Structures are given as C-alpha cells and as structure tokens.
C-alpha cells in the first residue's frame, strides 16, 4: 500500500480496512482520494483496501462513470436484466420443455415471462452463436453491479440506446416462444444441413445434424422440429427472416398440451 500512501501523502488507517461494503457506499472523501491516484494498481489497491465486495474489473467503469463522470455512487451500476437459460451444447434444446422451464425459474426473482426480441433479422443471423436471441426468461429490475445470474443461466441488459430489447409474454405466448426458440437454436446447430438440404429438410435429417435421436425429444422440441421443417419450404432471406419466427403460430401450437 506504500505506493497508494505516497500518492495520497498520508498513511491509511488499519481501522478503515474493509470498512465499506460496496462501491455504492464510497464517500465523497474517498472520491477525492481516487482523483489523486494515477495508476490502475493504485486504484485497485485503494478500493480493495476499503471495500469488502470489490473486484478489479468493476473499478475501471466506476472510475470512468463516477470519479471522472460525476455519477452518483449510490445509484451507480444498477440495471434491469433479462435472465434466460444457458445453452451448454447443441442437444440441450432437444430435452427442453415448458415444465422444465417453469421448474428452473421457480426460485428466481423478477417477473415472468419475457422474451429477447429476435430483431433485426440481419443482426440475429450474424450473431447466432449467442443463444439469447428469441430466448424466454425472467426480467429482474434494479440489480446492483455485484449481482450475478443464477447457475445455468445467462443475463443481458433489458434495453440499449435504441430502446427495449425484451418484451413481456403471457404463459401461452411464452410457451409458443419457447418452441420458436428451440427451432431457432436447431437452425444454428444444423445450419450446414439446412443450407445443403434446401427445401428437402426432414425431421430425421435435422436430428442427425445435431446428434440427436427421436426418443429423447420432448413434446415442445418435436413440435418445434416439425415447424422448422415447414419453414424450410418458405423463401428465406437472412436480411429479413429469422428461422423459427417465419411460420404462423399454428405451426408451433400443434400438439400443445
């Protein structure tokens, strides 16, 4: 800590070690100190000394937005988040159904159900490695900077500079959206097969492309696959269309329980 004390021209009291819970509790005197520090190592050492809940990755944004930018530290870092299931592999969606969705989010906070809007099509189709497009999940508002999403989930902000990224759904619409998301994810994992098969896509071909077997399919996944096969017969333009969201709702409600 000597390099910090030299920059501040004083010694830090051991009584102040971990006396601050979070970055939101930083005082005006501490902000004045931070403006005197010139290196990242000084800043990290200072904040780690005072703050119980501190990670070096949080300091850069705090320095930029609060110390330099003048934002109120008490409100800093709070955001509204969309939480959806993490997709560990290409077969994950084959085992997914509405009952397991409800079970996985039973203990989660926030409001149900929300969907990450799969638009614009050009952005979605260029970044389908991110499984959040079209996903169904929960919205949790005003989480602090140190909040972390639950195990086996992912999170993203609910809005950007252009507006809302998520929309609210009732239970019936959410289940249909889940099936559309399953179709979209299968279209990503089986993209080479879809390109080669053209309008001759079949259920078994899609399953084989992701290493799946019919016996493991949930009802929701089976309906999604049948709908995706039908969608393959439609004209497809990646600048305009998103697979899984091309066909009518009736294609995705057939077989619903």
C-alpha positions as CSV (number, residue, x, y, z in Angstrom):
1,X,0.0,0.0,0.0
2,X,3.0,2.3,0.2
3,X,2.6,3.5,-3.4
4,X,-1.0,4.5,-2.6
5,X,0.0,6.3,0.6
6,X,2.8,8.1,-1.2
7,X,0.3,9.4,-3.8
8,X,-2.1,10.5,-1.1
9,X,0.6,11.9,1.2
10,X,-0.7,10.1,4.2
11,X,-1.0,6.7,5.8
12,X,-4.2,4.7,5.7
13,X,-5.6,3.6,9.0
14,X,-5.9,-0.2,9.6
15,X,-9.2,0.6,11.3
16,X,-10.6,1.5,7.8
17,X,-9.7,-1.8,6.3
18,X,-12.9,-3.3,4.7
19,X,-15.0,-0.6,6.3
20,X,-17.0,0.0,3.1
21,X,-19.4,-2.7,1.9
22,X,-19.7,-1.9,-1.8
23,X,-18.7,0.7,-4.4
24,X,-22.2,2.2,-3.9
25,X,-21.0,3.2,-0.4
26,X,-17.9,5.2,-1.4
27,X,-17.8,8.5,0.3
28,X,-17.1,12.0,-1.1
29,X,-13.7,11.9,0.7
30,X,-12.9,8.7,-1.0
31,X,-13.8,10.1,-4.4
32,X,-11.4,12.9,-3.7
33,X,-8.7,10.4,-2.9
34,X,-9.4,8.4,-6.1
35,X,-8.9,11.6,-8.2
36,X,-5.3,11.8,-6.8
37,X,-4.4,8.3,-7.9
38,X,-2.9,7.9,-11.3
39,X,-2.3,4.2,-12.0
40,X,-4.6,1.2,-12.0
41,X,-2.6,-0.6,-9.4
42,X,-3.0,2.4,-7.0
43,X,-6.8,2.5,-7.7
44,X,-7.2,-1.3,-7.3
45,X,-5.2,-1.4,-4.1
46,X,-7.1,1.6,-2.6
47,X,-10.5,0.2,-3.4
48,X,-9.6,-3.4,-2.3
49,X,-8.3,-2.0,1.0
50,X,-11.6,-0.2,1.8
51,X,-14.3,-2.2,0.1
52,X,-15.4,-5.7,1.1
53,X,-17.1,-6.5,-2.2
54,X,-14.6,-5.5,-4.8
55,X,-13.3,-6.9,-8.0
56,X,-10.7,-5.1,-10.1
57,X,-12.9,-5.4,-13.2
58,X,-15.5,-3.1,-11.5
59,X,-13.1,-0.4,-10.8
60,X,-12.5,0.8,-14.4
61,X,-16.1,1.5,-15.0
62,X,-16.6,3.1,-11.6
63,X,-13.6,5.4,-12.2
64,X,-14.9,6.4,-15.6
65,X,-18.5,7.0,-14.7
66,X,-18.4,8.1,-11.1
67,X,-15.0,9.5,-10.3
68,X,-14.4,11.2,-13.7
69,X,-18.0,11.4,-14.9
70,X,-19.7,12.6,-11.8
71,X,-22.4,9.9,-11.5
72,X,-23.9,9.4,-8.0
73,X,-22.1,6.4,-6.5
74,X,-25.2,5.4,-4.6
75,X,-27.1,4.7,-7.8
76,X,-24.2,3.6,-9.9
77,X,-24.1,0.2,-11.6
78,X,-27.8,-0.7,-11.1
79,X,-29.5,-2.2,-14.2
80,X,-32.5,-4.1,-15.4
81,X,-31.5,-7.6,-16.6
82,X,-33.1,-10.4,-18.7
83,X,-32.1,-13.8,-17.4
84,X,-32.5,-16.9,-19.7
85,X,-31.2,-20.4,-19.8
86,X,-27.6,-21.1,-20.7
87,X,-27.3,-23.4,-23.7
88,X,-24.4,-25.8,-22.9
89,X,-24.4,-27.8,-26.2
90,X,-26.3,-28.5,-29.4
91,X,-28.6,-31.1,-27.9
92,X,-29.8,-29.0,-24.9
93,X,-32.9,-27.8,-26.7
94,X,-34.0,-31.3,-27.6
95,X,-34.6,-32.1,-23.9
96,X,-36.2,-28.8,-23.1
97,X,-39.9,-28.4,-22.3
98,X,-42.2,-25.9,-20.7
99,X,-42.4,-27.9,-17.4
100,X,-38.6,-27.8,-17.0
101,X,-38.6,-24.1,-17.8
102,X,-41.1,-23.4,-15.0
103,X,-39.1,-25.6,-12.6
104,X,-35.7,-23.9,-13.4
105,X,-37.1,-20.5,-12.7
106,X,-39.3,-21.4,-9.8
107,X,-36.9,-19.9,-7.2
108,X,-35.7,-17.0,-9.4
109,X,-36.8,-13.5,-8.6
110,X,-38.2,-11.0,-11.1
111,X,-41.2,-11.2,-13.3
112,X,-42.3,-13.9,-15.8
113,X,-42.2,-14.2,-18.8
114,X,-40.1,-12.2,-21.1
115,X,-38.5,-12.7,-24.5
116,X,-35.4,-11.2,-26.1
117,X,-36.8,-9.9,-29.3
118,X,-35.2,-11.6,-32.3
119,X,-34.9,-8.4,-34.4
120,X,-33.5,-7.1,-36.6
121,X,-33.0,-10.2,-38.7
122,X,-29.6,-9.2,-40.0
123,X,-28.2,-8.8,-36.5
124,X,-29.7,-12.1,-35.3
125,X,-28.4,-14.1,-38.2
126,X,-24.9,-12.7,-37.9
127,X,-24.7,-13.5,-34.2
128,X,-26.5,-16.7,-33.7
129,X,-23.6,-18.0,-31.6
130,X,-25.3,-16.0,-28.8
131,X,-28.3,-18.1,-27.7
132,X,-30.2,-15.2,-26.2
133,X,-31.9,-14.2,-29.4
134,X,-35.6,-15.1,-29.0
135,X,-35.0,-16.8,-25.7
136,X,-37.6,-16.9,-22.9
137,X,-36.8,-16.0,-19.4
138,X,-37.4,-13.6,-16.5
139,X,-36.8,-9.9,-16.0
140,X,-35.1,-8.7,-12.8
141,X,-35.1,-4.9,-12.3
142,X,-32.6,-2.7,-10.4
143,X,-30.0,-5.3,-9.7
144,X,-26.7,-3.9,-8.2
145,X,-23.4,-4.1,-10.0
146,X,-22.2,-7.1,-7.9
147,X,-25.3,-9.2,-8.7
148,X,-24.6,-12.4,-10.6
149,X,-27.1,-14.5,-12.6
150,X,-28.2,-17.9,-11.2
151,X,-26.3,-21.1,-12.1
152,X,-27.0,-22.5,-15.6
153,X,-28.4,-19.1,-16.8
154,X,-27.1,-16.1,-18.7
155,X,-28.1,-12.4,-18.4
156,X,-28.1,-9.3,-20.5
157,X,-29.5,-5.8,-20.2
158,X,-33.1,-5.3,-20.9
159,X,-32.5,-2.2,-23.2
160,X,-29.9,-0.4,-25.2
161,X,-29.7,3.1,-26.6
162,X,-32.3,2.2,-29.3
163,X,-35.0,1.0,-26.8
164,X,-36.4,-2.2,-25.4
165,X,-34.6,-5.5,-26.1
166,X,-37.2,-7.6,-24.3
167,X,-41.0,-7.9,-24.4
168,X,-43.4,-9.3,-21.9
169,X,-45.4,-12.5,-22.7
170,X,-48.3,-14.3,-21.0
171,X,-47.9,-18.0,-20.3
172,X,-49.5,-19.2,-23.5
173,X,-47.3,-16.9,-25.7
174,X,-44.2,-17.8,-23.7
175,X,-44.6,-21.5,-24.4
176,X,-45.1,-20.8,-28.0
177,X,-42.0,-18.5,-27.9
178,X,-40.0,-21.3,-26.3
179,X,-40.8,-23.6,-29.2
180,X,-39.8,-20.9,-31.7
181,X,-36.5,-20.5,-29.8
182,X,-35.9,-24.3,-29.9
183,X,-36.4,-24.1,-33.7
184,X,-34.0,-21.2,-34.0
185,X,-31.3,-22.9,-32.0
186,X,-31.7,-26.1,-34.0
187,X,-31.3,-24.0,-37.2
188,X,-28.0,-22.7,-35.8
189,X,-26.6,-26.1,-34.9
190,X,-27.9,-27.7,-38.0
191,X,-27.1,-24.7,-40.3
192,X,-24.9,-26.7,-42.7
193,X,-27.6,-29.4,-43.1
194,X,-30.2,-26.7,-43.8
195,X,-28.0,-25.0,-46.4
196,X,-27.3,-28.3,-48.2
197,X,-30.9,-29.7,-48.0
198,X,-32.7,-26.5,-49.1
199,X,-36.4,-27.2,-49.2
200,X,-35.8,-31.0,-48.8
201,X,-35.3,-30.7,-45.0
202,X,-36.7,-33.6,-43.0
203,X,-37.1,-34.3,-39.2
204,X,-34.5,-37.1,-39.1
205,X,-32.0,-35.0,-41.0
206,X,-32.3,-32.2,-38.5
207,X,-31.9,-34.6,-35.6
208,X,-28.9,-36.3,-37.2
209,X,-27.2,-33.0,-37.8
210,X,-27.1,-32.3,-34.0
211,X,-26.5,-35.9,-33.0
212,X,-30.0,-36.4,-31.5
213,X,-32.5,-39.3,-31.5
214,X,-36.2,-39.1,-31.7
215,X,-36.6,-40.9,-28.3
216,X,-35.1,-38.1,-26.4
217,X,-37.4,-35.3,-27.8
218,X,-39.8,-33.5,-25.6
219,X,-43.2,-32.6,-27.0
220,X,-42.1,-29.0,-27.3
221,X,-39.0,-29.9,-29.2
222,X,-40.9,-32.3,-31.5
223,X,-43.4,-29.5,-32.4
224,X,-40.5,-27.1,-33.0
225,X,-38.8,-29.5,-35.3
226,X,-41.9,-30.1,-37.3
227,X,-42.4,-26.4,-37.7
228,X,-38.8,-25.8,-38.7
229,X,-39.2,-28.4,-41.5
230,X,-42.3,-26.5,-42.7
231,X,-40.4,-23.2,-42.5
232,X,-37.7,-24.7,-44.8
233,X,-40.2,-24.7,-47.6
234,X,-40.6,-20.9,-47.4
235,X,-38.4,-18.3,-49.1
236,X,-35.6,-17.3,-46.8
237,X,-33.7,-14.1,-46.7
238,X,-31.2,-13.6,-43.8
239,X,-31.6,-9.8,-44.0
240,X,-35.4,-10.2,-43.5
241,X,-36.1,-13.6,-41.9
242,X,-35.2,-15.4,-38.7
243,X,-35.7,-19.2,-38.7
244,X,-38.2,-20.2,-36.0
245,X,-40.0,-17.0,-36.4
246,X,-41.1,-17.3,-40.1
247,X,-44.1,-19.7,-39.9
248,X,-47.6,-18.9,-38.4
249,X,-48.4,-19.6,-34.7
250,X,-50.5,-22.6,-35.7
251,X,-47.3,-24.4,-36.8
252,X,-46.0,-24.0,-33.3
253,X,-49.2,-24.7,-31.3
254,X,-50.0,-28.1,-32.9
255,X,-49.6,-30.8,-30.3
256,X,-49.7,-28.4,-27.3
257,X,-50.8,-29.9,-24.1
